[in-house]
């Protein structure tokens, strides 16, 4: 079953670029890990300044293994100093599997 992790945050004023850089480093790190299907750095389409990461994993274990690596812990610790309180880290499992062909035919 696919495991999905979503992290969203709002950088402190003046720390937006640094937070973006750390998020991109995390995306690069996670994207190179075994079990990572895809990993993306995202920014809000509105003017909220919110940003984050979305990663798709082959399993919860793969996601947890990557998240508990020393480099991941260092980067996430640094990120906590750059963002407002109340950032969110959420985990999901896929309820259904779809293929691109099925999605395309539904459009």
Buried (B, 14 or more C-beta within 10 A) or exposed (E): EBBBBBBBBBBBEEBBEBBBBBBEBBBEBBBEBEBBEEBEBBEEEEEEBBBBBBBBBBEBEBBBBBBEEEEBEEBBEBBEEBBEEEBEEEBEEEEEEEEEEEEEEEE
